[in-house]
Amino acid sequence: MNRATEQLIERFYRAFQQRDAATMAACYHRRAVFRDPVFELNGANIGAMWTMLCGRAPDLRIEFDGVHAEGDHGRAEWQAWYTFGQTGRPVHNRIRAEFAFADGLIVDHVDRFDFWRWSRQALGLPGLLLGWTPALQAKVRAQAQGRLEQFLATHSG
């Protein structure tokens, strides 16, 4: 068990619960990489993603547990409840996070969740019928990346 890295994970999720994206971003190493079924990001773009997501979900609720760290790796389980902005549909997502650490910060963060389950909730019938297909997954990824690029363009310097 590595208490310092467990505390870092807990700090990250407590900040997420408060929608404190600046503190979340400060938990990442400058060379960090983040991946989930929707985003593949590195460096400062990770913090920008959390800033965008925290700002767009006024009803966001986060719970986390199962925090554990061993050596330079850790994990946690977390859940999010929010209204998906593009459709106005309620979402309850269950996520399994895996971390790697360097210099006391997160250097690799992978969030895994059932994309089809998420798409059924967020997108309704299209998600039910097509959420398992690579085509819909690619479309959602492209739209999310476009929203992040637009966010970066309007919130930089």
C-alpha positions as CSV (number, residue, x, y, z in Angstrom):
1,M,0.0,0.0,0.0
2,N,1.2,3.5,-0.8
3,R,-0.6,6.0,1.3
4,A,0.8,9.1,-0.5
5,T,-0.6,8.1,-3.8
6,E,-3.9,7.0,-2.3
7,Q,-4.1,10.5,-0.8
8,L,-3.4,12.0,-4.2
9,I,-6.3,9.9,-5.7
10,E,-8.6,10.9,-2.9
11,R,-7.6,14.6,-3.4
12,F,-8.4,14.3,-7.1
13,Y,-11.9,12.9,-6.5
14,R,-12.7,15.2,-3.6
15,A,-11.8,18.1,-6.0
16,F,-14.0,16.5,-8.6
17,Q,-16.9,16.3,-6.1
18,Q,-16.5,20.1,-5.6
19,R,-16.0,20.7,-9.4
20,D,-12.6,22.1,-8.6
21,A,-10.9,21.4,-12.0
22,A,-7.8,23.5,-11.1
23,T,-7.0,21.2,-8.2
24,M,-7.8,18.1,-10.4
25,A,-5.4,19.4,-13.0
26,A,-2.7,20.0,-10.4
27,C,-2.8,16.3,-9.6
28,Y,-1.3,15.5,-13.0
29,H,2.3,15.4,-14.1
30,R,3.1,17.7,-17.1
31,R,3.8,14.6,-19.2
32,A,0.5,12.9,-18.2
33,V,-1.7,10.9,-20.5
34,F,-5.4,10.4,-20.0
35,R,-7.6,7.8,-21.9
36,D,-11.2,6.8,-21.7
37,P,-13.7,5.6,-24.3
38,V,-14.3,9.2,-25.4
39,F,-11.0,11.1,-24.9
40,E,-7.3,10.5,-25.5
41,L,-5.4,13.5,-24.1
42,N,-2.1,14.5,-22.8
43,G,-0.5,17.4,-20.8
44,A,-2.5,20.5,-20.2
45,N,-5.4,19.3,-22.4
46,I,-6.3,16.9,-19.5
47,G,-7.0,19.8,-17.1
48,A,-8.9,21.6,-19.9
49,M,-11.2,18.6,-20.3
50,W,-12.0,18.5,-16.6
51,T,-12.6,22.2,-16.6
52,M,-15.0,21.9,-19.5
53,L,-16.8,18.9,-18.0
54,C,-17.1,20.4,-14.6
55,G,-18.4,23.6,-16.0
56,R,-21.0,22.0,-18.3
57,A,-22.8,19.8,-15.8
58,P,-24.5,21.9,-13.1
59,D,-26.1,18.8,-11.6
60,L,-23.0,16.7,-11.5
61,R,-22.6,14.4,-8.5
62,I,-19.6,12.2,-8.0
63,E,-19.0,9.3,-5.5
64,F,-15.8,7.3,-5.3
65,D,-14.4,4.4,-3.4
66,G,-12.1,1.4,-3.7
67,V,-9.0,3.7,-3.7
68,H,-5.9,1.6,-3.5
69,A,-2.3,2.2,-4.5
70,E,0.7,-0.2,-4.6
71,G,4.1,1.1,-5.7
72,D,3.7,3.5,-8.6
73,H,0.2,2.3,-9.6
74,G,-3.3,2.8,-8.2
75,R,-6.9,2.4,-8.8
76,A,-10.3,3.6,-7.8
77,E,-14.0,3.1,-8.7
78,W,-16.2,6.1,-9.2
79,Q,-19.7,7.0,-10.3
80,A,-21.1,10.1,-11.9
81,W,-24.7,11.3,-12.1
82,Y,-25.5,14.2,-14.4
83,T,-27.7,15.4,-17.3
84,F,-26.1,14.9,-20.7
85,G,-26.1,18.3,-22.2
86,Q,-26.7,17.4,-25.9
87,T,-29.9,15.4,-25.1
88,G,-31.0,16.5,-21.7
89,R,-31.1,12.8,-20.6
90,P,-30.0,11.7,-17.1
91,V,-26.9,9.6,-16.9
92,H,-25.5,7.3,-14.2
93,N,-22.0,6.2,-15.2
94,R,-19.9,3.7,-13.4
95,I,-16.1,4.0,-14.0
96,R,-13.1,2.0,-13.1
97,A,-9.9,4.2,-13.0
98,E,-6.3,3.0,-13.2
99,F,-3.4,5.3,-12.4
100,A,0.4,5.3,-12.7
101,F,2.4,7.9,-10.8
102,A,5.7,9.7,-11.3
103,D,7.3,12.4,-9.1
104,G,4.3,12.2,-6.8
105,L,1.7,13.0,-9.5
106,I,-0.5,11.2,-11.9
107,V,1.4,10.4,-15.1
108,D,-1.1,7.9,-16.7
109,H,-4.9,7.8,-16.0
110,V,-7.2,5.3,-17.7
111,D,-11.0,5.4,-17.1
112,R,-12.9,2.4,-18.2
113,F,-16.7,2.2,-18.5
114,D,-19.3,0.4,-20.5
115,F,-19.8,2.7,-23.5
116,W,-22.9,1.0,-24.7
117,R,-24.5,1.4,-21.3
118,W,-23.5,5.1,-21.2
119,S,-24.8,5.7,-24.8
120,R,-28.2,4.1,-24.0
121,Q,-28.6,6.6,-21.2
122,A,-27.1,9.6,-22.8
123,L,-28.4,9.2,-26.4
124,G,-31.6,7.2,-25.9
125,L,-32.7,5.1,-28.9
126,P,-29.7,5.8,-31.1
127,G,-27.4,4.6,-28.2
128,L,-29.5,1.5,-27.7
129,L,-29.4,0.5,-31.3
130,L,-25.9,1.7,-32.2
131,G,-23.9,2.3,-29.0
132,W,-22.0,-0.9,-29.4
133,T,-20.8,0.0,-32.9
134,P,-17.4,1.5,-33.7
135,A,-19.1,4.1,-35.9
136,L,-21.2,5.6,-33.1
137,Q,-18.2,5.5,-30.7
138,A,-16.1,7.3,-33.3
139,K,-18.8,9.9,-33.8
140,V,-19.1,10.6,-30.1
141,R,-15.3,10.8,-29.8
142,A,-15.1,13.3,-32.7
143,Q,-17.9,15.4,-31.2
144,A,-16.3,15.5,-27.8
145,Q,-12.9,16.4,-29.2
146,G,-14.6,19.2,-31.2
147,R,-16.3,20.5,-28.1
148,L,-12.9,20.4,-26.3
149,E,-11.2,22.2,-29.1
150,Q,-13.9,24.9,-29.2
151,F,-13.6,25.2,-25.4
152,L,-9.8,25.6,-25.7
153,A,-10.2,28.3,-28.4
154,T,-12.6,30.3,-26.3
155,H,-10.8,29.9,-22.9
156,S,-7.1,30.4,-23.9
157,G,-5.0,33.4,-23.1
